[in-house]
Each structure stands twice: as C-alpha cells, then as structure tokens.
Amino acid sequence: MLGRYRGGKTVQKFWDYLTAFRIGLSNILFLLVFVIFIGVLGFSGGSSEIEDSSILRINPDGIIVEQKTAISPLNQLTGGGQQNTETLARDVVKAINTAKTDDDIKGIFLDLSGMEGGSMPLLNSIGKALEKFRETQKPVYAYGLGYSQSQYFLASFADKIYLNSSSFHFSGGLSLDGLGVYPLYMKSALEKLKINAIIIKAGDYKSAGETFVRDQMSDFAKEANQKFVDDLWKEFLKVIAANRKMSLASLEKFVNEMPKLVDTEPYSPSQLLIETGLLDAVLSNQDWKKKLEKISGKEKEDRLVSYRDYLRARGPETPDNYSDKIAVIIAKGEILTGDHPAGTIGGASLSKLIKQAKEDSSIKAVVLRIDSGGGSAEASEQIRVALSELQRKGIPVVISMGQVSASGGYWISATADKIFAESTTITGSIGVITMIATLENSLEFLGLNVDGVGSTDFADPYNPLRAPNPSIIRLAELSVNEVYRKFISLVADGRNMPIEQVDSLAQGRVWSASDALTHNLIDEIGDLEDAVAAAGELAGIENWDRIYLEKEKTSAEKVIEEIINQAAGDGRAFPGMRLREAIKESEKILNTMDSPQILLRCLECNIRL
C-alpha cells in the first residue's frame, strides 16, 4: 500500500509539473505573439498617410479566394499545416474602387509575381474594378519577369503589359497552356495494397468515385468534362481577346500554334508576343522605374504603396446607413456535417448564419455566394432547409454561383428564388455517390485476421477491417437511389420542370453556365453584383446596405491574421502542390471509410487557372 501511495504522489507531482509547464508555455507563446505583433507593426512603421502622387501597387499573394480558409493561430504563426497563402478578392477590389476617386493615387502597378492562381469569376471581379479605374484616365500597368496563365488573365485588364528584360522564360514570359481535368486514378495501386473499394452511385456521369475503381477516365466522364473545359477555355480567351483588342480567332490560332511559331531563327518568343499584341514591350528595371516616375511626376522617388497598406491607411468603408440590409453569406469549400471554420461549409455553422439573417429585422434579402463541389448530402439538406425557412418568412433567397456550384452545391441552390451563375461557373453534377472501402485482404496478406461474434448479423457493420456485409451494401444502394430521387424531385420543384426532364439533365453530368441556362438549371448569367441587385428587386427595396454575415473570429485569430498580412511573403506554393492537391481531393472520400456517407461530390469540378 505504501509503495502504491508514493507512486501515486509521484505521478500527481509529475502531472502538476506538466500542467504548470503547459500553462507557462502558453503564456510565453502569447507574449511571443504580442511582441512579434508590435515588432511587425513597428517594422512596417512609417506614417499611415498616403503621399500625394502615389502609385497603388496591387501585389496579391498566393491564391485569390472568396473567403480565407481558417486555420489555428499557432499553425498560422509557425507555418504548420503547409497552408497556402491566400488573398481576399474583395480586399483587392475595395482598394481599387477607393483609389479610383483618390486624388493622391495617380495610377496602378500590377505586381502579380506572388499570385499563385484564382478562379475566373474572382479574377474577373478584380478586372472589372480595374476597368472602372481606367475610366478616370489613370493608367494601369503590369510589369513582371513572366506571367502564368492566371497572372496574364488579370494583367490583360491593364493599359500596358510589360516584360522584365531579365526574363528567361522558355515561352517568352507568357504561359497560355489551356485548362485540363486530370484526376489521380488509383485502381491498380489499391489492388496492390489489396484494398477493396466498392463504389455505389446514381448517375451515369457521376465520376467522383471512378478514381478508385478505374485506371483511366471513363467515356462518360471524358464526354462531359471535355465539353465544360472547352466552354471555360473559350470564355477565358474571349476576355483576353477583348482586353487586348484582338480577334478571338487570331488568339486561338496563336495559342494552338505557339510552339511551332517560335521555332525559328533567331529564337525570340517575347518579340513574337509583342508582334501578336499580347505584350507591349520588354523593359529593363531602369526603364520601368522611369515609367513609374512619369506616372507620379516625382523623379527618383519611390511612391509605391501596397494595396494592404493603402486599405489600412484609408480605413474601412463607410456604409450609407440605410435601414434595409441585404446580407451576403459566403459558402466556400467542401460541405460537411457539423460546425466548421471559414473555408469549409459546415451544415450547422452555415445554418446558424442563415438563422441569424432570419432573426435580424433589418435584413430584407439574402444572397448566398456558393463556391463548392459538394460533400455531405445531410449537410446540404440542412442548409437548404434553413434557406427555405427564410423564404417562408418572406425573405427572398438569391444564389450567386462562383467558379463551381455543383452536386451538393446545386442541391443547396435548387429551391432558391433566383439562381445566378458566372459565365465561367461549373454547375450541375446532379448525382449521388457513396463508397465502402475495406482492408480485410490487406490484413490477410500480412497474416492478420479479424474474427468474433455479434448479437446480430449486422453488428459492427462499417468496420473497415472486415469484409463488407452484403446486406449493408444493398441498403447503401437503396439509400443512394432514394437520395437521387429526392435530388431530382427538389430540382423539379424548384425549377418548375417535369421530373423526367430533370432526370435526363441530371445523371451526375457537369454543365457550363451557358448550357445550364439553356436547360433552365439557372435563371441568369451574372456576377455577385447582379445577384445583389436582383435580391433588392425581389425584396421590393430601392436603397440598402450590403453586409457580409461571417463566422466571428477569435481575438487570437485576428491578431495572428494581422501579423500574417503585415509580413506577407511571395505567396508561392510549395513544391509538389499539384500532387498533394490530387491526393487531398481523393482523401476526402477515403476519410469516410469508418462511417460511409451519402455524398454529393463533384471531384473534377475544382478547376483553378
């Protein structure tokens, strides 16, 4: 007894020391965060005033997003989790719009070297703001060592596009490679690992699960994917052709024949780009500085101000203080059950925001901005029901689709009062899928076996270490078919279409915005601004303030985010990003092994420039 008692005292003392250490470490980390925060502010220093004759530098980092992905403050501080840098599109738009009427800003410099990518709708929204800025006769110039596809798309909205003479890009400093859908297929790998993957789906074109049971894309998937990829690429080229005052035919011809055209002596791809009209000139750093000085009118003075510093100096936008409000709610990412942070759509967390709008008497309409390839059927229905409760109260619901609003994203949209899609939106994928994966063959190969008894034949039905139960597989088939019937019924009711017509358009097929409009799956092609205007019209109000309803960040998250913004790096993605992204997309389905779910997922819909 005495020995055990001493041991217990020793364990207790160790635990007390461990607790004290943990608390002390937390305090040290907090003080470290505080010191870094003050230091960064001091380092960024300088006056918050904007000098006269300044040039606004639009220098986004990482990926342009609709909503930043929330990660833990500690991960943000330490770089844990390999989180890509993100830039909020509406921050960039706000800076451009503010600068438009600011006499201290004489022009804009597009420094896109740190921009990693973004969806066409978001890049278009920034481009439209640049067009309005140019209407004030202030110039917009782009300058860089080279332009990726997404960077050039945004640069095409500038008055002039210049290439740094130090560029040694093999295609002359400009990449127009095209769009593609290339999922990672794992059938042979799973067979070698002896993993048993069973895919149950409703919809001939529903291809989200075929990556696990095939080694190549099915003919159904190729047919549907080729159609929407071609439609998106044409929209991409149309914007560039219009911005650069070229014909679409000549641009398509150049892009398709570029490797052959530059294979001449002397080899000068950048000169070919200038002659074609895609670039304006190749400039040295010295010549570029002279151009900036000419814009500002200040020789040998650096009058560049980054858009982040500019927003901090000018402060937040002042609302018009109208009594009526239109609430915009962002729904971005995979749809999951439960409560989730920004960057993921939680059924519970998004429903709370919708309920908040319902209980606010000043909110007269709601616009739900969706950028999602789907996820959980249960969470999708929870969100749709929350929206229908708004409608029952007489509050119009308008959907604004971003780059993708497919499968679960379309389920949420189906019964809204009005649906807008961007010209480059991918939508549809009205189909259902589930997956049951088991490891019994893998274990047997290793000499391991699972055996035992249960009170029924169905005991422990989803244990991935046991062979799948035939009765459970049959129940999964019945459930998938029933959810599919509910899906097409919702669409038929919401879109006022015969269910047979919906079934023919569904089958898991992905549609471009133009095809979706033709088939009555959406009401209009338009951006977020169009959707907000339509919401005001449906609500019968002429003047309103737009407000964004978002999940509140903690104080620690706000402090760390400010540190990250102050010390933003070049935003470039880490090596191997494409492979990790492909694995991550597949992992979302594999994560259901312990408890199979009915999924509304579109695996191939996540296209980024």
C-alpha positions in Angstrom: 0.0 0.0 0.0 2.8 2.4 1.0 4.6 1.8 -2.3 1.5 2.5 -4.4 0.8 5.6 -2.3 4.2 7.0 -3.0 3.9 6.1 -6.7 0.6 7.9 -6.8 2.1 11.0 -5.2 4.9 10.9 -7.7 2.5 10.7 -10.7 0.4 13.5 -9.2 3.5 15.7 -8.7 4.6 14.9 -12.3 1.2 15.9 -13.6 1.3 19.1 -11.6 4.7 20.0 -13.1 3.4 19.1 -16.6 0.3 21.3 -16.1 2.4 24.2 -14.9 4.8 23.8 -17.8 1.8 23.8 -20.3 0.4 27.0 -18.8 3.8 28.6 -18.7 4.4 27.6 -22.3 1.0 29.1 -23.4 1.9 32.4 -21.6 5.3 32.5 -23.3 3.7 31.9 -26.7 1.1 34.6 -26.1 3.9 37.1 -25.1 5.8 36.0 -28.2 2.8 36.6 -30.4 2.3 40.0 -28.8 6.0 41.0 -29.2 6.0 39.9 -32.8 2.8 41.8 -33.5 4.2 45.0 -32.0 7.5 44.4 -33.8 5.8 43.9 -37.2 3.8 47.0 -36.8 6.9 48.9 -35.9 8.8 47.4 -38.8 6.1 48.3 -41.2 6.2 51.6 -39.5 6.0 54.9 -41.2 3.1 57.2 -41.5 -0.4 55.9 -42.2 -0.8 58.8 -44.5 -0.7 58.3 -48.3 1.7 60.6 -50.0 0.5 62.7 -52.9 1.2 61.4 -56.4 1.4 57.8 -55.2 1.0 54.6 -57.3 -1.1 51.8 -55.9 0.7 48.5 -56.1 -1.7 45.6 -56.5 0.5 42.7 -55.2 -1.7 39.8 -54.2 0.0 36.8 -52.5 -0.9 33.1 -53.1 -4.3 32.2 -54.2 -7.1 34.7 -54.8 -10.1 33.5 -52.8 -13.7 34.4 -52.0 -13.2 33.5 -48.3 -10.0 32.8 -46.5 -9.5 29.4 -45.0 -9.4 29.5 -41.3 -6.5 27.6 -39.6 -5.4 27.7 -36.0 -3.4 30.7 -34.8 -0.5 28.6 -33.8 -0.4 27.0 -37.3 -0.6 30.4 -38.9 2.3 31.7 -36.8 4.6 28.6 -37.3 3.6 27.8 -40.8 2.2 24.4 -39.7 -0.1 22.5 -42.0 1.5 23.8 -45.2 -1.3 26.3 -45.7 -1.1 28.2 -48.9 -1.1 32.0 -48.7 -4.5 33.5 -49.6 -5.6 36.9 -50.8 -9.2 38.0 -50.3 -10.6 39.2 -53.7 -12.9 41.8 -52.2 -10.0 43.4 -50.4 -8.2 44.0 -53.8 -11.5 45.3 -55.3 -12.1 47.6 -52.4 -8.6 49.1 -52.7 -9.0 49.7 -56.5 -12.5 51.2 -56.0 -11.3 53.5 -53.3 -8.3 54.6 -55.3 -10.5 55.4 -58.3 -11.6 58.7 -56.7 -8.5 59.3 -54.6 -6.5 62.3 -55.9 -3.4 61.0 -54.1 -3.3 57.9 -56.4 -2.1 58.6 -59.9 -2.1 55.0 -61.3 -1.9 51.3 -60.6 1.1 48.9 -60.9 0.0 45.3 -61.2 2.8 43.3 -59.5 1.5 39.8 -59.9 4.7 37.9 -59.2 3.4 36.4 -55.9 0.0 35.5 -57.2 -0.4 31.7 -57.4 -3.9 31.5 -59.0 -7.6 32.0 -58.6 -10.9 31.3 -60.2 -12.0 33.2 -63.3 -15.0 34.8 -61.6 -12.8 36.3 -58.9 -10.2 37.5 -61.3 -13.0 38.9 -63.4 -14.3 40.9 -60.5 -10.9 42.4 -60.0 -10.6 43.1 -63.7 -14.0 44.9 -63.8 -12.8 47.1 -60.9 -9.6 47.9 -63.0 -11.8 48.8 -66.0 -13.7 51.3 -63.9 -10.5 52.7 -62.5 -9.1 53.2 -66.1 -12.3 55.2 -66.9 -10.8 58.0 -64.7 -7.9 58.3 -67.2 -5.5 57.0 -64.6 -3.1 54.4 -66.1 -2.9 50.7 -65.1 0.4 49.0 -66.0 1.6 45.4 -65.4 5.3 44.5 -65.2 7.0 41.3 -64.3 9.6 38.6 -65.0 6.9 36.5 -66.6 3.2 35.7 -66.4 1.5 32.5 -65.6 -1.9 31.8 -67.1 -3.9 33.3 -64.2 -1.5 36.2 -63.9 -1.8 37.1 -67.5 -5.6 36.9 -67.4 -5.6 39.6 -64.7 -2.8 41.6 -66.4 -4.8 41.7 -69.6 -7.1 44.3 -67.9 -4.1 46.7 -67.8 -3.4 49.5 -70.3 0.0 48.1 -70.9 1.7 44.8 -70.2 5.5 44.9 -69.9 8.0 42.1 -69.5 11.2 42.4 -67.5 14.2 42.2 -69.8 15.8 39.8 -67.3 13.2 37.2 -68.1 14.4 33.9 -69.4 11.1 32.1 -69.6 11.2 29.5 -72.4 7.8 30.6 -73.8 8.8 34.3 -73.9 7.5 35.2 -70.4 3.9 34.2 -71.0 2.0 30.9 -70.4 -1.2 30.2 -72.1 -1.3 26.4 -71.7 -5.0 25.7 -71.6 -7.3 24.1 -69.0 -7.5 20.4 -68.1 -9.0 17.9 -65.7 -6.6 15.2 -64.7 -7.7 13.3 -61.6 -5.4 10.7 -59.9 -6.6 7.2 -60.7 -5.8 4.5 -58.0 -7.3 1.2 -59.0 -4.0 -0.6 -59.6 -2.5 0.9 -56.5 -5.4 -0.2 -54.4 -5.2 -3.7 -55.9 -1.5 -3.9 -55.0 -2.4 -2.8 -51.5 -5.3 -5.3 -51.5 -7.8 -2.6 -50.5 -11.3 -3.5 -51.5 -13.2 -0.4 -52.8 -16.9 -0.5 -53.6 -18.5 2.5 -55.3 -22.2 2.9 -55.3 -23.6 5.7 -57.4 -26.7 7.1 -59.1 -26.0 8.9 -62.4 -24.2 7.6 -65.4 -21.9 10.6 -65.5 -21.2 10.7 -61.7 -17.5 10.2 -61.9 -16.3 11.2 -58.4 -15.8 7.6 -57.3 -14.3 6.2 -60.5 -10.8 7.3 -59.5 -10.8 4.4 -57.0 -12.1 1.7 -59.3 -10.5 2.7 -62.7 -7.1 3.4 -64.0 -8.3 5.9 -66.6 -11.2 8.3 -67.2 -14.5 6.7 -68.3 -16.0 7.7 -71.7 -19.0 9.3 -69.9 -16.6 11.5 -67.8 -14.5 12.4 -70.8 -17.5 13.5 -72.8 -18.9 15.7 -70.1 -15.5 17.1 -68.9 -14.3 17.9 -72.4 -17.4 19.9 -73.0 -17.2 22.1 -70.0 -13.4 22.5 -70.2 -13.7 23.7 -73.8 -16.5 26.2 -72.8 -14.4 27.6 -70.0 -11.3 27.9 -72.2 -13.3 29.8 -74.8 -14.6 32.2 -72.1 -11.0 32.7 -70.9 -9.7 33.5 -74.4 -12.7 35.8 -75.1 -11.8 38.0 -72.2 -8.2 38.3 -73.2 -9.0 38.9 -76.8 -11.4 41.7 -75.9 -8.9 43.3 -73.4 -6.1 43.1 -75.9 -8.3 44.2 -78.9 -7.6 41.0 -80.8 -10.0 38.7 -82.6 -10.8 35.5 -80.8 -9.9 33.5 -83.9 -6.4 35.0 -84.2 -5.8 34.4 -80.5 -6.9 30.8 -80.7 -4.7 30.3 -83.7 -1.7 31.8 -82.0 -2.2 29.7 -78.8 -2.6 26.5 -80.7 0.4 27.1 -82.9 2.7 28.9 -80.4 5.4 26.1 -80.2 5.6 26.0 -84.0 5.7 29.7 -84.4 8.6 30.3 -82.1 10.7 27.5 -83.6 12.5 29.9 -85.9 15.9 31.7 -86.1 16.6 33.9 -84.3 14.7 32.4 -81.4 12.8 35.4 -79.9 9.4 34.3 -78.3 9.0 37.6 -76.5 9.3 39.6 -79.7 6.7 37.3 -81.2 4.4 38.0 -78.3 4.8 41.8 -78.9 4.1 41.4 -82.6 1.0 39.4 -81.8 -0.2 42.1 -79.4 -0.1 40.0 -76.2 2.8 42.1 -74.8 3.6 45.8 -75.2 7.3 46.0 -74.6 10.3 44.4 -72.9 11.7 46.8 -70.3 14.8 46.9 -68.0 14.3 47.7 -64.4 15.8 51.1 -65.1 13.3 51.9 -67.9 10.4 50.6 -65.7 11.4 53.0 -62.9 11.3 55.9 -65.3 7.8 54.9 -66.3 6.7 54.9 -62.7 8.3 58.3 -62.2 6.4 59.6 -65.2 3.1 58.5 -63.7 3.8 60.0 -60.3 5.6 63.1 -61.6 8.2 62.6 -58.9 11.7 61.8 -60.1 13.9 59.4 -58.1 11.2 58.9 -55.5 9.5 55.6 -54.7 5.9 56.5 -54.4 4.6 52.9 -54.5 2.1 51.9 -51.8 0.8 48.3 -51.5 -2.9 47.7 -51.5 -2.8 46.4 -48.0 -1.0 49.5 -46.6 -3.5 51.6 -48.6 -6.5 49.9 -47.1 -5.1 50.3 -43.6 -4.4 54.0 -44.2 -7.8 54.7 -45.7 -9.7 52.7 -43.2 -12.9 50.6 -43.6 -15.7 51.6 -46.0 -18.4 53.8 -44.5 -21.8 52.3 -45.1 -24.7 54.5 -46.2 -26.6 53.6 -43.1 -29.8 52.7 -44.8 -32.3 50.9 -42.6 -32.7 48.0 -45.0 -29.9 45.4 -45.5 -29.1 42.7 -48.0 -27.0 40.0 -46.3 -24.3 38.2 -48.4 -23.2 34.8 -46.9 -20.2 33.1 -48.4 -20.3 29.3 -48.7 -16.9 28.1 -49.9 -15.3 24.7 -49.7 -16.4 21.1 -49.0 -19.8 20.6 -47.4 -19.5 18.7 -44.1 -21.8 17.9 -41.2 -21.4 19.9 -38.0 -19.7 23.2 -37.2 -16.7 24.2 -39.3 -14.5 27.3 -39.7 -14.3 29.5 -42.8 -13.1 27.8 -45.9 -15.2 24.8 -45.3 -19.0 24.7 -45.4 -20.4 23.3 -42.1 -24.1 22.3 -42.2 -24.5 23.6 -38.6 -22.3 26.6 -38.9 -23.8 27.9 -42.1 -27.3 27.2 -40.9 -26.5 29.4 -37.9 -25.6 32.3 -40.1 -28.8 31.8 -42.1 -30.8 31.8 -38.9 -29.0 35.0 -37.8 -30.2 36.6 -41.0 -33.8 35.4 -40.4 -33.9 36.9 -36.9 -32.5 40.3 -38.0 -35.5 42.5 -38.9 -33.3 44.9 -40.9 -32.3 42.1 -43.4 -34.7 42.1 -46.3 -33.0 39.6 -48.6 -30.1 37.1 -48.5 -27.6 36.3 -51.3 -25.8 33.0 -50.8 -22.5 33.0 -52.7 -21.5 29.4 -53.3 -18.2 28.1 -54.4 -18.3 24.3 -53.7 -18.1 21.0 -55.5 -20.4 19.4 -52.8 -19.9 17.0 -50.0 -22.3 15.6 -47.4 -25.9 15.1 -48.6 -27.1 15.5 -45.0 -25.4 18.9 -44.5 -26.5 20.1 -47.9 -30.2 19.4 -47.0 -29.7 21.1 -43.6 -28.5 24.2 -45.3 -31.3 24.1 -48.0 -34.0 23.7 -45.3 -32.5 26.7 -43.4 -32.8 28.8 -46.6 -36.4 27.6 -47.2 -37.3 28.9 -43.7 -36.1 32.3 -44.7 -38.3 32.1 -47.8 -41.3 31.1 -45.7 -40.8 34.2 -43.6 -40.9 36.3 -46.8 -37.2 36.9 -47.2 -36.0 36.3 -50.8 -33.1 34.0 -51.3 -30.8 34.5 -54.3 -28.0 32.2 -55.2 -24.8 33.6 -56.7 -22.6 30.8 -58.1 -18.9 31.3 -58.1 -16.4 29.1 -60.0 -18.3 25.9 -59.1 -21.6 25.1 -57.6 -22.1 21.5 -58.3 -23.6 18.4 -56.7 -24.2 19.4 -53.1 -23.7 23.0 -54.1 -26.5 22.7 -56.6 -28.7 20.8 -54.0 -28.4 23.9 -51.7 -29.4 26.1 -54.7 -32.2 24.1 -56.1 -35.2 25.8 -54.4 -33.9 29.4 -54.2 -36.0 32.2 -55.6 -33.4 33.0 -58.2 -30.1 31.5 -59.3 -27.3 33.5 -60.9 -24.1 31.8 -62.3 -21.0 33.5 -63.6 -20.1 33.0 -67.3 -17.4 30.6 -66.2 -19.3 28.7 -63.5 -19.3 24.9 -63.5 -22.6 23.5 -62.1 -24.9 20.5 -62.3 -23.4 17.2 -61.3 -26.9 16.2 -60.0 -26.0 12.7 -58.8 -25.2 10.7 -55.7 -22.3 8.5 -54.6 -21.0 6.5 -51.6 -18.0 4.4 -51.1 -17.3 1.4 -48.9 -13.6 0.5 -48.6 -12.3 -2.4 -46.6 -8.9 -3.8 -45.7 -9.6 -7.5 -44.9 -7.4 -8.7 -47.8 -4.6 -6.4 -46.8 -4.7 -7.8 -43.3 -4.8 -11.4 -44.5 -1.7 -10.7 -46.7 0.1 -9.6 -43.5 -1.1 -12.6 -41.6 -3.7 -10.7 -39.6 -7.4 -11.6 -39.2 -10.4 -10.1 -37.5 -12.9 -12.6 -36.0 -15.5 -12.6 -33.3 -19.3 -12.7 -32.5 -22.1 -10.2 -32.6 -25.7 -10.0 -31.3 -26.9 -9.7 -35.0 -25.6 -10.3 -38.4 -25.2 -6.5 -38.8 -23.1 -5.9 -35.7 -20.1 -3.6 -36.4 -21.2 -3.1 -40.0 -18.8 -0.4 -41.0 -15.6 -1.9 -39.6 -13.1 -1.4 -42.5 -11.0 -4.3 -41.2 -13.8 -6.8 -42.0 -15.3 -7.9 -45.4 -18.3 -5.8 -46.4 -21.7 -7.1 -45.3 -23.8 -7.8 -48.4 -26.9 -6.6 -46.6 -25.2 -3.3 -45.8 -24.2 -2.9 -49.4 -27.8 -3.4 -50.5 -29.0 -0.8 -48.0 -26.4 1.6 -49.4 -27.7 1.0 -52.9 -31.3 1.7 -51.8 -30.2 4.8 -49.9 -28.2 6.2 -52.9 -31.1 5.7 -55.2 -33.6 7.3 -52.8 -31.4 10.3 -52.3 -31.1 10.7 -56.0 -34.9 10.6 -56.4 -35.1 13.3 -53.7 -32.4 15.3 -55.5 -34.2 15.4 -58.9 -37.6 16.0 -57.1 -36.1 19.1 -55.4 -34.8 20.4 -58.7 -38.1 19.7 -60.4 -40.0 21.6 -57.8 -37.5 24.4 -57.5 -37.1 24.9 -61.2 -40.7 24.1 -62.2 -39.7 21.3 -64.5 -41.1 17.8 -65.1 -39.1 15.2 -63.1 -38.4 13.2 -66.3 -36.7 16.2 -67.8 -34.6 16.8 -64.7 -33.6 13.1 -64.7 -32.3 13.4 -68.3 -30.3 16.5 -67.4 -29.0 15.0 -64.2 -27.2 11.7 -64.1 -24.2 13.4 -62.5 -23.4 15.4 -65.6 -21.5 18.6 -65.2 -22.7 21.7 -67.1 -21.1 25.0 -68.0 -23.1 28.2 -67.2 -24.3 28.7 -70.8 -25.6 25.1 -71.0 -27.2 25.4 -67.6 -29.0 28.5 -68.7 -30.2 26.7 -71.8 -31.5 23.8 -69.7 -33.2 26.1 -67.1 -30.9 25.0 -64.3 -30.1 28.6 -63.6 -32.0 31.9 -64.2 -29.4 34.3 -65.4 -25.7 34.6 -66.1 -24.4 37.4 -63.9 -21.9 38.2 -61.1 -22.4 38.8 -57.4 -23.4 42.5 -58.1 -26.2 41.3 -60.4 -27.4 38.8 -57.7 -27.5 41.5 -55.0 -29.4 43.9 -57.3 -31.9 41.1 -58.1 -32.3 40.4 -54.3 -33.1 44.1 -53.7 -35.7 44.0 -56.5 -37.3 40.8 -55.1 -37.5 42.4 -51.7 -39.1 45.5 -53.1 -36.4 47.9 -51.7 -34.7 50.7 -53.6 -31.8 51.5 -51.2 -29.9 49.2 -48.9 -26.6 48.5 -47.3 -24.8 45.3 -48.2 -23.5 43.4 -45.2 -21.4 40.2 -45.0 -22.5 37.6 -42.4 -19.5 35.6 -41.4 -18.5 33.4 -38.5 -16.8 35.6 -35.9 -13.0 35.2 -35.5 -11.4 34.9 -32.1 -9.2 37.7 -30.8 -6.1 35.4 -31.2 -7.1 34.7 -34.8 -7.4 38.4 -35.6 -4.0 39.2 -34.1 -2.3 36.4 -36.0 -4.0 37.3 -39.3 -2.8 40.8 -38.9 0.8 39.6 -38.4 0.5 37.3 -41.5 -0.9 40.2 -43.6 1.8 42.6 -42.4 4.6 40.1 -43.2 3.1 38.5 -46.3 5.7 36.7 -48.3 5.8 35.9 -52.0 2.8 33.6 -51.8 4.3 30.9 -53.9 3.1 27.4 -53.4 5.4 24.8 -52.1 6.9 22.1 -54.4 4.6 19.2 -55.2 1.5 21.2 -54.6 -0.4 19.6 -57.6 0.3 16.0 -56.3 -0.8 17.0 -52.8 -4.0 18.6 -54.1 -4.8 15.5 -56.1 -4.3 13.3 -53.1 -6.2 15.7 -50.8 -9.3 15.5 -53.1 -9.3 11.7 -53.1 -8.7 11.7 -49.3 -12.0 13.5 -48.7 -13.8 10.4 -49.9 -11.4 7.9 -48.3 -12.0 9.6 -45.0 -15.5 8.1 -44.9 -14.1 4.5 -44.5 -15.0 4.3 -40.8 -18.5 5.6 -41.4 -19.7 5.6 -45.1 -21.8 8.6 -46.0 -24.1 9.6 -48.9 -22.1 12.1 -50.8 -23.0 14.8 -53.3 -19.5 15.4 -54.7 -18.0 16.6 -58.0 -14.3 15.6 -57.9 -13.4 17.1 -61.3 -15.1 20.5 -60.8 -12.3 22.2 -58.9 -10.5 24.0 -61.8 -8.2 26.9 -61.0 -6.3 28.9 -63.5 
